[in-house]
């Protein structure tokens, strides 16, 4: 069995980290190293990690100066010695056979990346939200097909977790520092570095949804800048190197700019970014509406954009209220 490096960035996760580490220690696949990157936590996270390290010599702790999750993930990659790598967030857990299922299928199908489904766990209530995409068997992709699926949000997602990678697909790829949504900038590149990607329709990763997570907080200026920058660079990249992905990249850009339409506050500080987001939506939305690969739900959202930002935001709010019932 090949060694798998399990990479866990940790910052102020004292409430979750022990449970996370235990889920990794208890894997049925035993040939692993567990690399915990302490991103200068201010709470008791480091002490908990040291306690866990005494229980399992496969655990390696690396402390770094706090520069965010991107730097922590980069350091974890740099220090990993496995042929394969996988990421686990410090507040999440994995089922006991998570690595075994990923590895066995990756080997069986001779793939470079194996992707598995996840279930969302609501922290406050413990309620589990399942994600059944109606796929019964393993789905196989070449690199371009996988990126297309990723951009259209079919079964593949931009998160680094929930995937087992041959480490070689990460060559010359680093997470950009200092910004959120860094996953958007890098995961598609690992797919393009792969020959084959597989999707496994089993829920083996447990993603914790908590009130303080990034996606539930008010959007920051750096987040807005990152989304605009990454989507523009992706479109530029595929136009130059993978023109068959242009339509998918245009959809990705429009969808994220519409997300900004909804999230950007109405104040002068964000006026410039709202102007950019509006311009991008107007430039590409006709192309996206003609794209047969875009879902009906997304096309309705794009059509609403023709009525202006206020109408668009009200429609999104109404839809959210319906979904909560």
N, C-alpha and C positions, 0 to 999 in steps of 0.2 A: 504494500500500500504506500502511495506517495504521501509526502508530508503536506498538510494543509495549514497555512498561517491564518489564524482568525484575528482580525484587526479591530480593536475597540478603542475609539477616541473617548476620553472621559473628562468631563468638566462639571464639577458640582453635581454629582449624580449619587450622593450618599443614600438617597431613598431607594435607588433602583439597582445599583451596580452589583450588589451581592447576588441578587436573583439572576441578573444577566450572566454573571460569571458561572454560577452553578449550572445554568442551562447549557453552557459551553463545555464545562468539565464533564458533564454527564452524557456527552455525545457517544453514540454507539460506535462511531468512527474514532479510533483512538490515536492515530498518528497525527497529532496536531501540536502546534505551538500557539499559545494565546498571548498576543502582544497588546498590552494595555498602555495606552499613551495618556499619561496624566498631564492635562493641559493647564497646569498651575491652579488646580482646584483650591477653593477657599474653604471648603467644608471638610468632612471626614472621609471623602472618597479615597484618598491615598492610603490612609490607615486600613480601610476595609480591603483594599487591593492587596496590601502587604499581608494581612491576615489570611486572605485566600491563597496567596502565593505559598505560604507555609504548608498548605494542604495539597498543593499540586505543583510539582517542579516543572510542568510544561508552561507555567505562567512567567512571562517576562514583563517587567514594568519599566517604562521609560518616562522620565519627567522632563518636560520642556517648558520654555517660557510661553506664556499664553499669547497665541496669535490666532486662535480660532480653530474650528473643526477641520478646515482644509489643510492647515499646516500639520495638525495631528495625524490626519490620514496619510499625508505625504511621508511623515516620519515613520509611520507604521509600515508603509510599503518599503521604504528604504531599509528598514531593519528586519524585514521578513526573510526567512530562509526556505520557505516551502516552495514546492513546484506550483502549488495552487494557493490562491488567496481569496478570502471572503471577508466582508465587513459586517459588523454587528453594532448597532447604536447602543449606547450604555443604558438606555431606559427600556430597551426591547429584550425579548427572549426568543430562543429558538427551540423547537421540538427536539426530543432526544435523537431522532433519526434524521434530522435536518441535513447534516453533512453527508451521511451515508446515502441518502436519496439523491442528493445533488451529484456526488462523486460517481456513484454507480451508473447513473444515467449519462453523465458526461463521458465516461469511459465507453459505455455501451454504444453510444451514437458517435463516438470519436469527435466530440465537439470541443471548442475552446472556451465557451461560456455556457453555463447552465443557469437558467432563471427559474425561480420557483414562486408560486403564489403566496400571498400573505393573508392574514386575517387582522382586522383592526380591533383593538381592545380599548374601550372607553375607560379611562382611569377612574373617574368619579363613580361609575356605576358597575364596572366590571363587565358590561355588556359586550358581547363579541359580534362584530359585523363581518359577515362572510362575503367573499368576492367570488362568485361563481360565474365565469364567463361562458359556460356551456361547452367548454372543451374537455373531451374525455381522455384523449391520448396525448402523447408527446408531440409537440409541434416543432418542426425543424425549419431553420432559416439559413440562407447564406448571409453574408455581412450586409449587403444592400437591402435585402428583404427585411432584416432585423431592424435596421435604422428606420426604414419606412414605417414599420409597425410601431416603433418607439415614438416617432414624430406624430403619428395619428392616434396614439394612446389606445391601441387595440388590446394587446395582452402584456406588452413590455412597458416598463416604467423607467424613469431617469434616475431613480435612487440607486446608490452604490450597493446597499444591502439587498438581501434576497437573491444573491447571485454568487456563483462559484466561478472564478476566472483562472485560466492558466496565467501564471504571473507574466508571461512574455507579452500578453496583450497590453500590459501597462507600460511597456518600454516607451520612453520619451513622453509620457503623459503625466502631468501633475495637476492637482486641484489648484485653481487660482486662489490666492490668499486674500483675506480681508473682506470677503463678500459672502452673503448667503446665496442660495440657488446655484452653488458651484457645481452641483451634480449635472445641471443642464449643459455645462460647458465641456464635460469630459466623458460621460458614459457613452455617448454616441461614437466617440473616437475609439474606445475599447472595442466596440462592436465592429467598427471598420477595420480594426487590426486582427479580427478573428476570421477564420474560414467558415466555421459553422457555429451557430447559436441554437440552443434548444430551450423550449419553454415547457415546464412541468406543471400541470394543473393540479397541484396539491398545496394545501395551506399549511406550511411548515414554519413560517416566520411570523412572529407575533409583534405587531407594530402598535405601540402604546400611543393613544391619542390623549394628550393632556392639555389642560387649559393654558399652560404657559409655553406651549410649543411655538416655534417661529410662525407657522402658517396661521395661528390664531391671534397673533399680536398685530398691532397697527403696523402697516408697512412703513419701512424707513427709506430715506432717500437713497442710501447705498443699495438697498434691495431693488429699487426702481432702476437705478443706473445699471445694475448687474443684469437684470432681465433684458433691458433694451440692448445692452452691449452684447450679451451672449447670443440672443436671437439673431441680431444683425450679422455677427461673425459666423454663425452656423450657416445662414443663407449665403453669405459670401463664399464660405468654404465649399459648400456643395455645388454652387454655381460653377466654381472653378474646377473642382475635382470629381464631383459625382452629379452631373446634370440631371440624371434620372431621378434624383431625390429633390429637385427644385420645388415641385408642387407640394411635397410633404413639408419642406422647410418653410415655404410661404404660409402654409396652414399653421405650423408651429408658431411662427412670428405673429400672425394675426390673433391667434388664440391667446397668446401671452399679453399682447398689447390690449386686448379687450379685458383681460384680467386687471391690467393697470387702470383702464377706464373706470372699473368698478372700485378698485382699492385706493387710488391716489386721492389724497385729501384736497378739498377745494380751497387752496390758499396760494399765495404768490410764490412761496418757496418751491412749489412743485409745478408751477405754470409751464416752465420750459419742457419738462418731461411729459406732461400731458399733451402738449403740442406735438411732440415727437410721436407719441403713441397714436394720436389721432391721425397724423400724416401717414404712418405705417399702415394703419387699418384701411384708410381710404385708398392707399396705393395698391394693396394686394387683395382686398376683399372680393372684387369681381372674379379674380382668378380662382380664389378658394371656393366661391359659390358654384363654379363650373366643375369643380373637382369631384368626381364620382366616389372617391375614397373618403370624403368628409361626411360624417354622420348627419342625420337630419337634425338632431339636437343642436349641433354646432352651427349648422346653416341657419337655423332659426335665430340663434344669438347674433350671427353676423347680419342677418336681415334687420334685426332690431337696431343695429348700430346706425342704420340709415336715418333713423328717427331722432338721432342725437343722444348725447351722453345721459341726460336726465331720464329720458324714457327708457333707455337701456338699463340704467341702475334700478329704476322702479320695477322693471320686469324681472330682473334677477332677484330682487328682494321678495317679490310675490312668489316666485318659484321656490325660493328657500323656505318660506313659511309653509308652503304646501308639502314640501319634503319632510318637514319636521313633524307633521301630523301623523 
